[in-house]
Amino acid sequence: MGIDHNTFVRPVSPVVTVPRDRETGDDGTPKDMAELARLVAEHEVTEVVVGLPVALNGREGVAAGHVRAYAERLSAVLAPVPVVLTDERMSTVVASRRLSERGVKGKRQRAVVDQAAAVEILQGWLNAQRRQT
């Protein structure tokens, strides 16, 4: 999938952090996935990008296996909206550095570092898509 460069691509910005919630609703869908489905519909999302934890040496560990299984289930919940995986190496490090540069430190930084890392992951994926087209 590529990006139509004739379409304006807005800068990435966080909307909300959806915490992992394995509790299921009446239909058996985990509550976090149901919330993501609601957000996808509300924001007319055309593709969902999930960060894949890859070690610095490029290998995938146990956590990557869990993320792959989660993304597969999420894909079934969000269909026909595609779910894609992207390498998230160094996203938290980069996000923490950028937050520090903006003067966000300590407890305030810890509270928003996941959102900032998600922004880094998505922006990195978008940049890679642009380079491919």
N, C-alpha and C positions, 0 to 999 in steps of 0.2 A: 504494500500500500504506500502510495506517495502522497505528497501534499500538493495541492493545486496552488502554484505560486501566484496565480492571479487573484487568489483569495487572501485578504488581509488576515494574518495570524497575530492574535493579541498576545502580549507578553503573559507568561504563566504567572498566576497568582493563586494562593490557597483559598479554598472555599470553607471547608470545615474538616476537622479530623474525625474520622469514624473509628471508634475503638473496636477491636476484635470482640465479637460477642457470639459464642457458640450456641447460646440458647436459641431455640427455633420458635417460629411462629406456628400458627395452626396448619399452615401448608408445608411445614417441614423445612422451610428456608431459614438459614441462620439470620438472626436479626441484623447483623452488620451488612450482610449481602442484600437484604431487603431494603435497608436504608441506602445502600449504594445504588440499587435499582431505581429508587425514588429520585435520587439526585441525578442520575443519568437521564431519566425522563424529564425532570424539571429543567435541566440545563441543556437539553437536546444534544447530549454527548454523542459523538459519532464513533469514538474508539476509546477504550480504556487501557491505560498503560500501567503495568504492575512492575515494581522493582524486583529484580531477581538478585539475591545475595550471592555474589561470586567472590571467591577468595582472590587475593592479589595475584596468585599464580594462575588464575583462570579456571580453576577447578570448582565444581559445585559440591557442596557438602549437604549435610542433613537438612539444614535450614532451607536450602534451595529446593530440595525435594518437597518440603512442606509448602513452600510458596507455589511450586508448580501444581500441586494438588489443589490448593486454594484457588488458583487462577482457573484451573479446569472447571471446578464447581461454579465459580463466579461466572465463567463463560456461559454455562448452561442457564444460569439465572438471568443473565443480561441479554441473551440471544434475542435478536440478531446482531446486537452491538458487539463487535469483536473485542476480545481481551488479548493484549500482546504483552510479552515479557521483555524487559530490557535490563541490562547489566546496571546494577546500582553501586558498583564499586566506588568508594571514596565520597559518596553523596553526603553522608553525615559529616565527614571531615570538612568538606567544602562548605556545607551549610553552616557549620559551627564557626568557621573562619569568617564567613561573610557576615554572620550575626555579630561576631566580636568587632569586626570593622565598623559596623553601624552602632556600636556602643551597647549592644544587648548582651548582658553577661549574667552569670550565676543562675539563679532560679528562673528568671525570666527567659533566659536562653534555653534551658532544659524544657520549659513549657512549650516552646515553639519550634524546637529543632526538628521534630518529625515533619511538621508542615514545610519547613525550609528545605529539608532533605527531599521531600516529595516534589517540591518545585524544581530542585536541581535535577532529579531523575527525569521529570517530564521535559524540562528545557533541554537536557542532554539528548533525549530521544527525538525531540522536534528538530534539533540542530542536525542530528544524524540523518533524519529523513530529508531535510533540505539539501544536504550534501549529496544524497543519492540521486536526486532528481536534476 
